[in-house]
Amino acid sequence: MESSGELVPFPLLMTPIESNYRACTIPYRFPSDNPKKPTPTEISWIDLFFNSIPSFRKRAESDDTVPDAPLRAEKFAQRYAEILEDLKKDPESHGGPPDCILLCRLREQVLREVGFRDIFKKVKDEENAKAISLFEEVVCLNDAIEDEAKRVENLIRGIFAGNIFDLGSAKLAELFSEDGMSFLASCQNLVPRPWVIDDVDTFITKWSRKTWKKAVIFVDNCGADIILGILPFARELLRHGAQVVLAANDLPSINDVTYTELVEIISKLKDEHGKLIGVDTSNLLVANSGNDLPVIDLTTVSQELAYLASDADLVILEGMGRGIETNLYAQFKCASLKIGMVKHPEVAQFLGGRLYDCVFKFNEALS
């Protein structure tokens, strides 16, 4: 079902939310900046979104579910480029000043206005089918690792390897269209640890001493990301006795997995007894987050998710959009994990890390 009803704040955010929470991680401007003049940070991010227009136009042109797709794709490219130029002239135009949420929202709005609903649908379906065929192999390789600490680290590496499949990054979209990506090779080829934010050892120590009762995971992309990265990790949490809530987007955005797609994926992966390679899934729930962007503002989630999450003791935000560009510094009433790969040079520079570096930020519950 598509999310209905008004959106509400995520119940596990530290209160008062107004003074404790800001969704966007990277400040594009400060109070002392001239409101009528774009800052250098705003300019560089507007350029980043501008440079992604050709890859979005190409996807839109080939959307055979939309009549006159090439014409509409051209309209999208022109209109979005105009909006970005406007923001460079006047940061307060189009609901600005701009941040990563506004820049994503304007792009989605223009795509929908010209008649596109899901320009990545075809590639998402292809990647889901490919990843589903590899799921059992990936899970069995993990299960074969007897040392628990090593197994958990391997599962974490799998999340990063899966997260490489991101068509919102112009560079990765290019790389991807050239030769696809091998999941197992990606696991081996992650940048070496220590990563730019690396709390893996702390998390593994905690894992060995504690069983979380309920984990909420905000998921990211289709294909290898959700199927070979997140689901094996979620399955391990289920094996540990946790209930797991997977929170997926309400509407399509880039190649992010939607609620309806995720329900379908899981039904394809379960056997006739409702198990995921031998693990009972009665404690695995899928929730509609109410979100329609590749980033997320946690002051607006669906009531369904808020209800399911209210008693969780672990919150996981996965992917660069949800876990780094937004929410990296979000504080929760329970333990939290932010996991994502750094896919934009601007993010790498902000964090003081490398391109394709990894962020694994673990925080204990704030009392």
C-alpha positions in Angstrom: 0.0 0.0 0.0 1.1 3.6 -0.7 1.6 5.5 2.5 -1.5 7.4 3.5 -2.2 10.0 6.2 0.0 12.7 7.4 3.7 12.2 8.1 5.0 12.3 11.7 8.5 12.6 13.3 10.5 9.4 13.8 9.8 8.5 17.4 13.4 7.6 18.3 14.9 11.0 17.5 16.3 12.8 20.6 13.9 15.5 21.8 13.3 18.4 21.6 13.7 17.6 17.9 13.9 21.3 16.9 17.2 21.8 18.8 18.6 18.3 18.5 18.1 17.4 14.8 19.1 18.8 11.5 18.5 16.4 8.6 21.3 17.6 6.2 24.8 16.8 7.3 26.9 19.2 5.2 26.1 22.9 5.9 25.8 24.7 2.6 25.6 28.1 4.3 25.9 29.8 7.7 23.7 32.5 9.2 26.4 35.1 8.5 26.2 34.3 4.7 24.4 36.8 2.4 21.0 35.2 1.7 20.9 36.7 -1.8 24.3 35.3 -2.8 25.1 31.6 -3.3 28.0 30.2 -1.2 30.9 28.3 -2.8 29.5 25.1 -1.2 26.1 25.7 -2.7 27.7 26.4 -6.1 29.7 23.1 -6.0 26.6 21.0 -5.0 24.4 22.7 -7.6 27.1 21.8 -10.2 27.1 18.2 -8.9 23.4 17.9 -9.5 23.8 19.7 -12.9 26.4 17.2 -14.0 24.0 14.3 -13.3 21.4 15.7 -15.7 22.8 13.8 -18.8 22.6 10.4 -17.1 19.0 11.1 -15.9 18.0 12.3 -19.3 19.4 9.1 -20.9 17.4 6.9 -18.5 14.3 8.9 -19.1 14.7 8.7 -22.9 14.7 5.0 -22.8 11.6 4.7 -20.5 9.3 2.8 -22.9 6.3 3.1 -20.5 6.0 6.8 -21.3 4.8 8.1 -24.7 7.2 10.7 -26.3 9.8 9.8 -23.8 12.7 11.5 -25.6 10.8 14.7 -25.9 9.8 14.7 -22.3 13.3 13.7 -21.2 14.6 16.8 -23.1 12.0 18.9 -21.3 13.1 17.5 -17.9 16.8 18.3 -18.7 16.0 21.9 -19.8 13.6 22.6 -16.9 15.9 21.2 -14.1 18.9 23.0 -15.6 16.9 26.2 -15.5 16.0 25.7 -11.9 19.6 25.0 -10.9 20.7 28.2 -12.8 18.0 30.2 -10.9 19.4 28.9 -7.6 22.9 30.1 -8.6 21.5 33.6 -9.2 19.2 33.7 -6.2 19.6 30.9 -3.6 16.1 31.8 -2.1 14.3 31.0 -5.4 12.4 27.7 -5.6 12.0 27.3 -1.9 15.8 27.7 -1.2 18.4 28.2 0.1 19.4 24.8 -1.4 20.5 21.8 0.5 20.7 18.1 -0.6 17.1 17.5 0.2 15.8 20.4 -1.8 18.0 19.6 -4.8 16.8 16.0 -4.8 13.1 17.1 -4.3 13.2 19.6 -7.2 14.7 16.9 -9.6 11.9 14.4 -8.6 9.2 17.1 -9.0 10.4 18.0 -12.5 10.5 14.3 -13.6 7.0 13.8 -12.3 5.7 17.0 -13.8 6.9 16.0 -17.3 5.3 12.6 -17.0 8.0 10.2 -15.6 7.2 8.0 -12.6 10.1 5.5 -12.4 12.8 6.0 -15.0 15.1 3.4 -13.4 12.4 0.6 -13.3 14.0 -1.5 -16.1 17.5 -1.5 -14.6 16.1 -2.1 -11.1 14.2 -5.2 -12.3 17.3 -6.5 -14.1 19.6 -6.0 -11.1 17.0 -7.6 -8.7 16.8 -10.7 -10.9 20.6 -10.9 -11.1 21.1 -10.4 -7.3 18.3 -12.9 -6.5 20.2 -15.6 -8.5 23.3 -15.0 -6.3 21.5 -14.7 -2.9 21.9 -18.3 -1.8 25.6 -18.4 -2.7 26.4 -15.2 -0.8 24.5 -16.3 2.3 26.1 -19.8 2.3 29.6 -18.2 2.0 28.7 -16.1 5.0 27.3 -19.0 7.0 30.5 -21.0 6.4 32.5 -18.5 8.4 32.5 -20.1 11.9 34.3 -17.2 13.7 31.4 -14.9 14.6 33.4 -11.7 14.6 34.8 -12.5 11.1 31.3 -13.4 9.9 29.8 -10.1 11.0 32.7 -8.2 9.4 32.1 -10.1 6.2 28.4 -9.1 6.3 29.4 -5.5 6.8 31.7 -5.6 3.8 28.8 -7.1 1.9 26.7 -4.1 2.7 29.4 -1.8 1.3 29.9 -3.9 -1.8 26.2 -3.9 -2.5 26.0 -0.1 -1.9 28.3 0.5 -4.8 25.3 -0.1 -7.1 24.1 3.5 -7.1 22.9 5.1 -10.3 22.5 8.5 -8.6 26.2 9.0 -8.7 27.1 10.1 -12.3 30.5 8.4 -12.1 29.2 5.1 -10.9 26.3 5.2 -13.4 28.9 5.5 -16.1 31.0 2.7 -14.7 28.0 0.5 -14.2 26.8 0.9 -17.8 30.2 -0.1 -19.1 30.6 -3.4 -17.4 28.1 -4.1 -14.7 29.6 -4.9 -11.3 30.7 -8.1 -9.7 29.4 -8.3 -6.1 32.1 -10.7 -4.8 34.9 -8.8 -6.5 33.5 -5.6 -4.9 33.7 -7.2 -1.5 37.4 -7.8 -2.0 38.2 -4.4 -3.5 36.8 -2.1 -0.9 39.3 0.6 0.2 41.4 -0.8 3.0 40.5 -0.2 6.7 40.6 1.9 8.7 37.8 3.7 6.9 37.1 7.4 7.2 34.6 6.6 10.1 35.3 3.1 11.3 33.5 1.8 14.4 33.4 -1.8 13.1 35.4 -3.3 15.9 33.3 -1.5 18.6 30.1 -2.7 16.9 31.4 -6.3 16.6 32.3 -6.4 20.3 28.8 -5.1 21.1 27.3 -7.7 18.8 29.0 -10.5 20.7 27.8 -9.3 24.1 24.2 -8.2 23.3 21.1 -9.2 21.4 19.1 -6.4 20.0 15.4 -6.9 20.4 14.3 -4.9 17.4 16.2 -3.2 14.6 14.8 -0.7 12.1 16.8 -0.5 8.9 16.3 2.3 6.4 17.3 0.6 3.2 18.8 2.1 0.0 19.1 0.7 -3.5 17.6 -2.2 -5.5 19.8 -5.1 -6.7 22.9 -6.1 -4.9 22.5 -3.4 -2.3 19.3 -4.7 -0.7 19.5 -8.4 -1.8 23.2 -9.2 -1.3 24.1 -6.5 1.3 21.2 -5.7 3.6 19.2 -9.0 3.5 22.0 -11.3 4.6 22.8 -8.8 7.4 19.1 -8.7 8.4 19.0 -12.5 8.3 21.9 -12.7 10.7 20.0 -10.3 13.1 16.9 -12.6 12.8 19.2 -15.6 13.7 20.2 -13.6 16.8 16.6 -13.4 17.9 15.9 -9.8 16.8 12.8 -8.5 15.1 13.8 -6.6 11.9 11.8 -3.8 10.3 13.0 -2.8 6.8 11.8 0.7 6.0 11.6 1.4 2.2 10.6 4.3 0.1 6.9 5.0 -0.7 7.6 6.2 -4.2 10.3 5.5 -6.8 13.5 7.7 -6.7 16.7 6.9 -8.6 17.3 3.1 -8.2 16.2 3.1 -4.5 14.0 0.1 -3.6 10.4 0.9 -3.0 8.1 -0.7 -0.4 6.2 -2.7 -3.1 9.4 -3.8 -4.8 10.9 -5.0 -1.4 7.8 -7.0 -0.5 8.0 -8.7 -3.9 11.8 -9.4 -3.6 11.4 -11.0 -0.2 8.5 -13.2 -1.4 10.8 -14.5 -4.2 13.6 -15.2 -1.8 11.6 -17.2 0.8 11.1 -20.9 0.4 7.7 -22.6 0.7 8.1 -22.7 4.5 8.6 -18.9 4.6 12.3 -19.2 5.4 15.3 -17.3 4.1 17.8 -20.1 3.6 16.8 -21.9 6.7 16.0 -18.8 8.8 12.4 -18.1 10.0 11.1 -14.8 8.7 8.1 -14.3 10.9 10.0 -11.5 12.7 10.9 -9.8 9.4 8.6 -6.8 8.6 8.6 -4.4 5.7 7.4 -0.9 6.3 6.6 2.0 4.0 8.7 4.9 5.2 6.5 7.5 3.6 9.7 8.9 1.9 10.1 9.6 -1.9 13.7 10.8 -2.1 17.2 9.2 -2.0 17.8 11.3 1.2 15.5 11.4 4.2 14.3 14.0 6.7 13.3 12.0 9.8 10.9 14.6 11.0 8.5 13.3 8.3 8.0 9.5 8.2 4.8 7.4 7.8 2.6 6.7 10.8 3.0 3.0 10.1 6.8 3.2 10.4 6.6 5.4 13.5 4.3 2.8 15.2 6.6 -0.1 14.3 9.8 1.7 15.3 8.6 3.1 18.7 10.1 0.2 20.7 13.2 -0.5 18.6 16.6 -0.6 20.3 18.8 -0.3 17.1 18.3 2.1 14.1 20.3 1.6 11.0 20.5 4.2 8.2 22.1 2.7 5.1 23.5 4.4 2.0 25.2 7.7 1.2 21.9 9.6 0.9 20.2 8.4 4.2 23.3 7.7 6.3 25.9 10.3 5.3 24.4 13.2 3.3 21.5 13.2 5.7 21.5 11.9 9.3 25.2 11.3 9.9 25.0 13.3 13.1 21.4 12.4 14.0 21.1 11.4 17.6 18.7 8.7 18.7 17.3 7.4 22.0 18.6 4.0 21.1 21.8 2.6 19.5 22.3 3.6 15.9 24.4 2.7 12.9 25.1 4.9 9.8 26.5 2.8 7.0 27.4 4.1 3.5 30.0 4.5 0.8 31.3 7.9 -0.1 30.5 8.3 -3.8 30.9 12.1 -4.3 34.3 13.9 -4.1 32.4 16.7 -2.2 31.4 14.3 0.5 34.9 12.8 0.7 36.4 16.3 1.1 33.9 17.2 3.8 34.7 14.0 5.8 38.5 14.2 5.1 38.4 10.7 3.5 38.9 9.1 0.0 36.4 8.7 -2.8 34.8 5.2 -2.3 35.8 5.3 1.4 33.4 3.7 3.8 31.5 5.2 6.7 30.5 2.8 9.6 29.4 5.0 12.5 28.1 3.3 15.6 26.6 5.1 18.6 25.3 3.7 21.8 21.9 4.8 23.1 21.9 8.3 24.5 20.5 8.1 28.0 
